[in-house]
Amino acid sequence: MRLPSYNYTVVNCYPRVRAKTATHKAGEIMALYKYAQFLTQDTGVAFDQTHGPGQRVPYSGIYRCENCARQIAANQHDPFPPQNHHQHNPPKPILWRLTVAAH
């Protein structure tokens, strides 16, 4: 898939897109979508919780690491990636937060 007018690098075979809009910090990596009618904003507590490596995924969706902004797709009841999935420099904990829930 070719993304128009964005800089991207490939990490673990998935495109990583860097946002270039006034509402986001320069270089912040985030999930993108095209059709807004397929998404609904939700303020549930599921989006406030963080989860560590190896814990069971409570909801299917896209999760973002709180300390480096890396994103993963995860299926409910599967384990989150292990601690050695990626490392932070300087060392910080890997904490996954739900950004987009899938039903």
N, C-alpha and C positions, 0 to 999 in steps of 0.2 A: 504494500500500500504506500503510495507516495503522498505526503502531506504538503499542501501548497503553502508557499511563502513562510515556512517555519524552519528554524535550524533544528536538527535532530541528530542524535547519535543512537546507535543500536547497542542496547545492554541486554544480555541474555536473550537475544533474538527478538526483542520487542522494541518498537520505536519509542523513544523518550523525547517528548516535545517540550521545548522551553517557551513559555508564554512571553509575549511581547506586547502586553496591554497596559494601560495606565492603572488599572485596578489591581494588578498583581506585581509583586516584587520582581525585579529583573532576574532572570535565570531560574525562577521558581518552576518546578515541574508539576504539572497538574493533569487531571483527566479532561479530555475534550469530548464534546458531543456535537452532532449536527442538528438533530431534530428535537427541539425543546418539548414538543407535545408528548414525547415518550418518557419524560422525567417529571417528577413531582418533588418539591422541596419538603423536607420532613425535619422536625426539630426533636425527634425522639432521642432518648438517652443512649441508644445503640451507637450513635455517632460521637458520643463523648468518651466512650470507654477505650482504653488502650489494652493491647494484648501482646504478650511476649512470645519469643520463639518456641515452637513446639506445642503451644496451647491449641486447643480445638477451636476452629473458626465458628463463631456463633451465627453469622449470617453470610450468605454468599454475596460477593460483590468485589469492589476494588478497594484495597487497603493501601494506606500511605504510611511510610516510616516517619515517625515524628522528628527524628534527628537528621535525616538526610533527604527526605522527600521522595525516595524511591517508591515505586508503586508495584503492587502485585494484584493479580486476580486470584481469588480464593473461594473454594466451595465449602458450604456449610458442612460441619462435622469433620472435615479434613484437618490435619495439623497445619499450623503456620510453618513457614520455612524454618529450618534449624538455625542456631546461632551462627554457624559458619556460612550461611547463605550470602551474607555480605558483611563487611567490617567498616567501622567508622574510624577516621583519623582526625583528631584525637579520639580515643576510645569513648564511646557513648553507648547506652543500651539501645537495642533494637526494640522499638515499640510500634505496633501496627494499629492504625486508627481507620475505621470504616469511612470512606468518602462517598462511595456510590453503592447503594444496596441493590441487589438483584432478587427478583421474586421468582 
